[in-house]
Amino acid sequence: MKIAIASDHRGVEYKKQIIEYLNSKNYTIIDCSEENTPTDDYPDFAFKVCGKVVNKEADIGILLCRTGIGMSIAANKVKGIRCAKINSKEDAILSRNDNGANVMTFNYTEDINQIKEYIDAFISADVINDERHQRRVNKIIAYEEEHIC
């Protein structure tokens, strides 16, 4: 599995720990924020990660910022991305099962060990495991197709 990851300047240490953890599990990691500066802008990194996912250079994406919300908002502007802000193992599983999420965001105030647990749950979860969920996601995809300028 290939995983694209990025953080803003404040999330660098968490990103490094996550990369080390995922490397230990033999995943291929694409670091989309190798160079951070104190004035960097999180949307730039969100768009890089999402570009890798949409272009099938990565299977999933991971984003980190102070709240995880800004990255999530930016990511969900990218056609083909369904990004979920993950706060629990249940969020991780249901975002894949019910919504077919392909990118996850975290805040870096969460415990790093919990984040690792959430990432494992996201990766191992089935993607859209029920017809009614696929029907709903298809409506989102259709809307996105019709309303993109």
C-alpha positions in Angstrom: 0.0 0.0 0.0 1.2 3.5 -0.9 0.3 6.3 1.6 0.8 10.0 0.9 1.3 12.1 4.1 1.8 15.8 4.9 1.6 18.2 7.8 1.8 21.9 8.4 4.9 23.2 10.2 3.5 22.4 13.6 2.8 18.8 12.8 6.2 17.8 11.6 7.2 15.7 14.7 3.9 13.7 14.6 4.4 13.2 10.8 7.9 11.8 11.4 6.6 9.4 14.0 3.8 8.3 11.8 6.1 7.7 8.8 8.5 5.7 11.0 5.5 3.6 12.3 4.2 3.0 8.8 7.6 2.2 7.4 7.9 -0.5 10.1 4.8 -2.0 8.6 6.4 -2.0 5.1 4.1 0.6 3.6 5.4 2.8 0.9 5.3 6.4 2.1 5.2 9.5 0.0 6.1 12.6 2.1 4.3 15.6 0.5 5.7 18.1 3.0 9.4 17.3 3.2 10.2 21.0 3.8 8.1 23.0 6.2 8.6 26.6 7.2 7.0 28.6 10.0 4.8 30.4 7.5 3.7 27.5 5.3 0.1 27.1 4.3 -1.8 23.8 5.0 -3.9 23.9 1.9 -0.8 23.5 -0.3 0.0 20.2 1.5 -3.6 19.0 1.5 -3.7 19.5 -2.3 -0.4 17.7 -2.8 -1.6 14.6 -0.9 -5.0 14.6 -2.5 -3.3 14.9 -6.0 -1.4 11.8 -5.2 -4.5 9.9 -4.2 -6.6 11.1 -7.1 -3.9 10.3 -9.6 -3.5 6.8 -8.0 0.1 7.5 -7.0 -1.1 6.7 -3.5 -3.9 4.5 -2.2 -4.8 6.8 0.8 -3.7 10.0 2.3 -2.9 11.3 5.8 -3.0 14.9 6.8 -2.0 16.7 10.0 -2.7 20.2 11.2 -3.5 21.9 14.5 -7.2 20.9 14.5 -7.3 18.6 11.4 -10.3 20.6 10.3 -8.5 23.0 7.9 -6.8 20.2 6.1 -10.1 18.3 5.9 -11.8 21.4 4.4 -9.0 21.8 1.8 -8.9 18.1 1.0 -12.6 17.9 0.4 -12.3 20.6 -2.3 -10.4 18.2 -4.5 -12.6 16.2 -6.9 -12.5 12.5 -6.1 -11.5 13.0 -2.4 -13.6 12.0 0.5 -11.6 13.2 3.6 -12.6 12.4 7.1 -11.4 14.1 10.3 -10.8 11.1 12.5 -11.3 11.3 16.3 -11.8 7.7 17.2 -11.3 4.1 16.0 -15.0 4.1 15.2 -14.6 7.2 13.0 -11.8 5.5 11.1 -13.8 2.4 10.4 -17.1 4.0 9.6 -15.5 6.7 7.4 -14.3 3.8 5.2 -17.3 1.5 5.5 -20.0 4.1 5.1 -18.3 6.9 3.2 -15.5 5.4 1.2 -13.0 7.9 2.7 -9.7 7.9 1.0 -8.0 10.6 3.1 -7.9 11.1 6.8 -7.0 14.1 8.9 -5.7 14.4 12.5 -4.9 17.1 14.9 -1.5 16.8 16.5 -2.8 17.3 20.0 -4.2 13.8 19.9 -2.1 11.1 21.5 0.3 9.7 18.9 -0.4 6.1 19.9 -4.1 6.7 19.4 -3.5 8.2 16.0 -1.5 5.1 15.0 -4.4 2.9 16.2 -6.9 5.0 14.1 -4.7 4.7 11.1 -4.5 0.9 11.4 -8.3 0.8 11.7 -8.7 3.0 8.6 -6.3 0.9 6.6 -7.9 -2.4 7.6 -11.5 -1.4 7.3 -13.7 -2.5 4.4 -14.4 0.3 1.8 -18.2 0.8 1.5 -19.5 -2.5 2.7 -23.2 -2.0 2.0 -25.4 -1.0 -1.0 -27.1 1.8 0.8 -23.8 3.4 1.6 -22.6 3.1 -2.0 -25.9 4.6 -3.2 -25.2 7.6 -0.9 -21.6 8.0 -2.0 -22.7 7.8 -5.6 -25.0 10.8 -5.0 -22.1 12.8 -3.7 -19.9 11.8 -6.7 -22.7 12.7 -9.1 -23.2 16.1 -7.5 -19.5 16.7 -7.6 -19.4 15.8 -11.3 -22.3 18.2 -12.1 -21.2 21.1 -10.1 -17.5 21.4 -10.7 -16.6 24.5 -12.8 
